[in-house]
Amino acid sequence: MEKQCLDCEKPVRGRIDKKFCDDQCRSNYNNRLKSKNPDIVNFINSILKNNRKILEKLNPDGKTKLLKSKLLQAGFNFGFHTHIYETQKGLMYIFCYEYGYLALEKDWYLLVKRNEI
């Protein structure tokens, strides 16, 4: 049985694991897959990237303490993050990629950067 190109469905010749007849078909196929991302995925990704950028900008030294109002003023969205890290003492760090924060008392936050990712 002859394999067919995943894009144009013409016969594929060459290596046994080959999926496309040429580079153009491979590009067309992958671009079509990427364009099927729902708008919600793109929307959430833009929020996460913006949150990361804000944390990076407000925390140039890798560890900074500041008020919640500074984060909000910069446009930080507390509803979105990539993961949570819980310490052995039960402290919950919220992260946007390698940049994170720990809620302290009286609206203070400790901003951190994890280098070992």
N, C-alpha and C positions, 0 to 999 in steps of 0.2 A: 504494500500500500504506500503510495506516494504522499508525503506531507504537503500541506498547503500553507501558504503565507498567512499569518494571522491578520494581516491588513487587507491585502488585495485578493487573497485566496488563490493565487497562481501557484503552480508547483514550486516547491523549494528544493534546490539541488545543493549538494555539498555535505558539510558535516552532519552527522546524525542528530545532533542537538540544535541545529539551526532552525529558527522559527520564522524568519523573514527572508524574502527574496533579495532585498537590498537595504541599504541604510535609510533611504527615503521612506520605505514602508515601516521600518522600525521606528523612525521618528514620528510618522503619522500616527501609528498605533499608540505610542507612549503619550503623545500630546493629547490624543482623544481621551485616554484614561485620566490624565491630569485635569482635563476640563470638566470631568464629571464630578469633581469635588463639590459637595453642596456649599452654598453660600455661607451656611452656618460655620463650616470648618474654617473657611477663609476669615470670617469675622472673629472667631475665637483665636485663631493664630495671630491676627493683628493685635488683639488685646494682650495676649501673652508676650509678644515681641515688644509692645509698648511698655508693659510692666517691667520687663527685663531691662530695657533701655533706661527707664527711670531709676531703678535700683542701682544700675551701673553708674549712672551720673551722680546720684546722691551718696554713693559709697565708693569713692575713688581709692581709698586706702585698704579696703577689704573688711573693715569693721568700723561702723559708725552708729552713734545713738542720736535719734532725732524724734521730733513730735509727729504724730499721725497727720496733723494738719499740713505739714510739709509734703508728705506723700500725696495727700488729696489735692493739694494746690498744684502739684506737678502733673496730675491726671491719673494717678495710680488707681487701678480697679481691684479692690480687695476680693472680689467675687471669683477671680480667675487665678489659678496657679498650676504648676506642673506636678508638684509632689510635696509630700510632708515628711519631715524627718523628726522622729521622736528620740530624744536622748534617754540614757539609762535613768536619769532623774525625772523623766516624764515631761520635759520641756518640748513644746511643739514648734519647730521651725517650719515656716511655709516658704516654698521655693518657686521661683520662676527660672527654670533652668539652673544655672550655677549660683544665682543671686537669691538670697532669702532674707527673711526677717523673723524676729521673735517679738511677740507682743509683751511689753513690760507693763508696769503699773502707771496709772495716770496718763494714758494716751502716749506713752513713750514707746519707741520701737528700736530694737537693736538690728541693724542691717549687717549682713555677713556675706562672704563669698566663699564657696567651697572650691578648692583648687584640685581636689583629688578625684574629680569625676572622670 
